[in-house]
Amino acid sequence: MFSVIKPFLFKIDPETAHNLAINSLKLNCIPNNFFKVRDEEVLEVNLFGKKFSNPIGIAAGFDKSAEVYNALFKIGFGFVEVGTVTPLKQFGNPKPRIFRLQKDEALINRLGFNNDGSDIIYKRILENRPKGILGINIGPNKDSKNQENDFLICFKKFFNLADYITINISSPNTENLRDFHNENKLISLIKKINQEKDNLKSDIPIMLKISPDIEEDIISPIAKIVLENKISAIIVSNTSERNRENLKDIKSIEKGGLSGKPIETISNELIRKFFNIVKKQIPIIGVGGVDSAESAYNKILSGASLIQLYTGMIYQGPYLIRKIKEELIKKLKDDGIKNLNEIIGQKDLAKF
């Protein structure tokens, strides 16, 4: 069906198309078994004391205000990350603010954390309990005088409602947010969140989502901070402000974060660099350019324990998730691999 409606969707504004997709999912008319695959237990991943039915998740940015996460579980995702959620509701940056780069199978967005705010989203999740593993991605309001405090407000709001919370310091569309990659600022932020976690007597896993545009010399300090401060996983990575040189589409000149196929290799290389430092002491969630079983498999070989996608589904539709799972299962069986854990970080294995 997606191949039939895709030409129509791609003729309208990307944000309008996205809103149509959200409204369609709100109807919740997907049959429970429509996206099921056989032998999915081969793809099970056990992390943070939780069982993920498969390693494919949807990245934050699709379901910004936690409106359709249960419908996304029906599509076949092993976990869903909603947000980014800010303390107060905000509109985000002026429109237009999403651009399709069809020749490059990419998007550029400068949305700016548009969402319904923590109070509304908290109530929404409370009244519609997740039927799978739900992560909540949090960040500061655009006009915040104290970004660090905004993270704490959201953490205290959602610590008892999410399966994990992601500290998003990586968006290029909120001013000064990426300054938290600075060693001192990052230590301060994480220590205050951990203090709140201790005060609340919570054991919720905390993820740190980083930028793909970080310089080589701060990879090791970030990895060290993560290892020393009870961070449960690193999400590598977000959209890129760089990497425009080889793009073909004229919209590549737009300001914002680039996602999709052009950042696949960049993401994989950064995953590999972090994995070489942290090994399997903490898991990595790999994001960037996943649009096939092959690209998902290569993320795992690079060092990812879990994978997230978003742009790939925009171009290929929701059936992509089932296709990835079916092909991954076949690949693992053909290679005699009993569990995905066996191949994490094994970059010397034959590719897909």
MARBAKOL-978698 format. One record per residue (C-alpha): chain; z, y, x. Coordinates in steps of 0.05 Angstrom, whole numbers. Each point is the difference from the previous one (the first is absolute). Layout:
// MARBAKOL-978698
 cadena      z      y      x
      A      Z      Y      X
...
//
This chain:
// MARBAKOL-978698
 cadena      z      y      x
      A      0      0      0
      A     16     48     57
      A    -71     -4     26
      A    -24     23    -68
      A     46     60     -6
      A      1     20     73
      A    -64     43     -4
      A     32     39    -57
      A     67      8     36
      A    -34     24     63
      A    -37     54    -38
      A     64     34    -22
      A     53     36     40
      A     42    -49     41
      A     66     24    -28
      A    -26     -5    -71
      A    -23    -71     15
      A     68    -16     29
      A     35     26    -63
      A    -46    -43    -42
      A     20    -61     41
      A     74     16     -9
      A     -9      9    -75
      A    -39    -65     -5
      A     55    -38     36
      A     52     31    -47
      A    -33    -39    -57
      A     28    -62     35
      A    -53    -45    -30
      A    -13    -42     62
      A     11    -75    -15
      A     57    -28     42
      A    -44    -53     33
      A    -64     40      9
      A     12     15     73
      A     38    -63     19
      A    -24    -42     58
      A     13    -72     18
      A     46    -19     57
      A     27     71      8
      A     64    -29     27
      A    -37     -5     67
      A      3     75      3
      A     75      8    -15
      A     38     46     47
      A     76      2      5
      A     27     66     25
      A     62     43    -13
      A     30    -57    -40
      A    -58      3    -49
      A    -58    -46    -15
      A    -68     34     -2
      A    -49    -43    -39
      A    -54     25     47
      A     -5     53     55
      A    -48     47    -36
      A     33     63    -28
      A    -26     65    -28
      A     16     61     42
      A     37     61    -25
      A    -47     52    -28
      A    -32    -41    -55
      A     59     -4    -49
      A     32     65     21
      A     46      8    -60
      A     17    -74    -12
      A    -41     -7    -64
      A    -37    -66      9
      A     35    -43     52
      A      8    -59    -47
      A    -74      1    -16
      A    -14      0     75
      A     43    -62      8
      A    -45    -34    -52
      A    -61     18     42
      A     30    -44     54
      A     35     45     49
      A     58    -32     37
      A     37     66      0
      A    -10     71    -26
      A     21     64     33
      A      4     61    -46
      A      4     74     18
      A      5     41     41
      A     58     24    -44
      A     32     68     13
      A     66     26    -27
      A    -34     49    -47
      A    -65     -8    -39
      A    -59     34     33
      A    -73     11    -13
      A    -23     -7     72
      A    -57     38     32
      A    -56     36    -38
      A    -58    -41    -27
      A    -49    -27     20
      A     42    -41     49
      A    -31    -70      3
      A    -69    -12     30
      A    -41    -64      2
      A    -39    -13     65
      A    -44    -54    -29
      A    -43     -7     63
      A     63    -15     39
      A     38    -40    -52
      A     56     50      6
      A     41     53    -35
      A     29     66     21
      A     59     26    -40
      A     44     61      4
      A     41    -15    -62
      A     67     24     27
      A     50    -48    -32
      A    -17     15    -72
      A     49    -40    -43
      A     47      4    -60
      A     63      9     42
      A     60    -45     13
      A     36      8    -66
      A    -59    -19    -44
      A    -22    -57     46
      A     71    -28      5
      A      4     -3    -76
      A    -69    -30     -6
      A     16    -58     48
      A     68    -10    -32
      A    -32     -9    -68
      A    -57    -45     26
      A     29    -47     51
      A    -48    -24     54
      A    -26    -71     -6
      A    -12     -5     75
      A     21     31     66
      A      0     76     -8
      A      4     49     57
      A     13     74    -11
      A    -31     49     49
      A     39     66      6
      A    -13     68     30
      A     17     74     -5
      A    -25     53    -48
      A    -53     47     27
      A     44     62     -5
      A     64    -34     23
      A     46     41     45
      A     31    -65     26
      A    -48    -59      4
      A     54    -45     30
      A     44     12    -61
      A    -58    -16    -47
      A     -5    -69     31
      A     75    -10    -11
      A     -5     22    -73
      A    -55    -51    -14
      A     34    -55     39
      A     65      8    -40
      A    -41      1    -64
      A    -38    -65     11
      A     43    -43     47
      A     23    -45    -58
      A    -67     -3    -35
      A    -52    -18     53
      A    -10    -63     41
      A    -12     45     60
      A     -6     74     15
      A    -53     31     45
      A     14     63     39
      A    -67     34      2
      A     -6     47     60
      A    -75    -11      6
      A    -39     39    -51
      A    -45     55     28
      A      3     38    -65
      A     72     25      0
      A     14     55     51
      A     45    -20     59
      A     11    -70    -27
      A    -30    -33     61
      A     50     38     44
      A     48    -57    -16
      A    -38    -41     51
      A     37     42     51
      A     54    -43     32
      A     60     45    -16
      A    -22     15    -72
      A    -14    -73    -14
      A     68    -23     27
      A     35     53    -41
      A    -36    -21    -64
      A     10    -74      8
      A     73      7     19
      A     14     41    -62
      A    -36    -50    -45
      A     38    -57     32
      A     65     38    -10
      A    -16      7    -74
      A    -18    -74     -2
      A     68    -17     29
      A     36     48    -48
      A    -35    -34    -59
      A     15    -69     28
      A    -74    -17     -8
      A    -41    -51     37
      A    -68     26    -25
      A    -55     -8     52
      A    -26     66     28
      A    -72      7     24
      A    -28     56     44
      A    -73     20    -13
      A    -33     32     59
      A    -64     40     14
      A    -62    -30     32
      A     -8     65     39
      A     61     -7     45
      A     -9      8     75
      A      6    -60     45
      A     64     25     34
      A     41      0    -64
      A    -15    -71    -21
      A     54    -30     44
      A     54     51    -19
      A    -13    -11    -74
      A      3    -75      9
      A     66      7     38
      A     29     44    -55
      A    -21    -50    -53
      A     30    -58     37
      A     66     35     13
      A     11     29    -69
      A     -5    -57    -51
      A    -70     16    -25
      A    -26    -62    -35
      A    -75      9     11
      A    -52     49     25
      A    -60     17    -44
      A    -61     13     44
      A    -30     45    -22
      A    -19     58    -47
      A    -64     41     -6
      A    -30     36     60
      A    -14     73     12
      A    -45    -20     58
      A    -57    -51     11
      A    -56     39    -33
      A    -49     -5     57
      A    -41    -60    -23
      A      3     12    -75
      A    -67      5    -37
      A     20     32    -66
      A     -4     76     -6
      A     68      1    -33
      A     31    -20     67
      A     11     74     13
      A     53      4    -55
      A     72     11     22
      A     50    -55    -14
      A     16    -72     17
      A    -55    -50     13
      A      9    -71    -26
      A    -44    -62     -6
      A    -47    -36     47
      A     -4     54     55
      A     74     -8     17
      A      2    -77      1
      A     -6     -7     75
      A     46     59     14
      A     53    -32    -45
      A     -8    -68     32
      A      7     29     70
      A     64     37    -19
      A     28    -62    -33
      A    -14    -39     64
      A     35     52     43
      A     62      0    -43
      A      0    -76     -4
      A     -3     -6     76
      A     66     38      2
      A     38    -25    -61
      A    -29    -71     -1
      A     31    -34    -60
      A     66     36      3
      A    -22     41    -60
      A    -63     -9    -42
      A    -60     46     -4
      A    -36     16    -65
      A    -73     13     17
      A    -40     52    -38
      A    -69     29     11
      A    -70    -25    -16
      A     18    -65    -35
      A    -58    -19    -45
      A    -10    -74     13
      A     35    -64     21
      A    -28     11     70
      A     30     69      6
      A     67    -25    -28
      A     -1    -59     49
      A    -14     47     59
      A     60     42    -20
      A     44    -62      3
      A    -29    -20     68
      A     15     71     24
      A     73     -9    -19
      A      9     15    -74
      A     45    -44    -42
      A    -21     34    -65
      A    -61     41    -18
      A    -14     58    -47
      A    -65     27    -27
      A    -24     55    -47
      A    -69     28     18
      A    -31    -70      4
      A     17    -11    -73
      A    -31     67    -19
      A    -67    -24     28
      A      3    -73    -20
      A     44     -3    -62
      A     63    -39    -18
      A    -33    -69      9
      A      3     14     75
      A     72    -23      3
      A    -16    -69    -29
      A    -60     -6     47
      A     42     17     61
      A     53    -51    -18
      A    -50    -56    -15
      A    -37     11     66
      A     64      5     40
      A     25    -65    -29
      A    -65    -35     17
      A      2     28     71
      A     71    -23     12
      A    -14    -69    -27
      A    -64     -8     40
      A     38     20     64
      A     59    -46    -15
      A     49     59     -6
      A     58    -15    -47
      A     28     70     -4
      A    -22     71     16
      A     60      9     45
      A    -34    -45     51
      A    -56     50     14
      A     37     67      0
      A    -19     37     63
      A    -43    -57     26
      A    -57     47     19
      A    -33    -52     45
      A    -14    -47    -58
      A    -71     -4    -24
      A    -15     53    -51
      A    -16    -13    -73
//
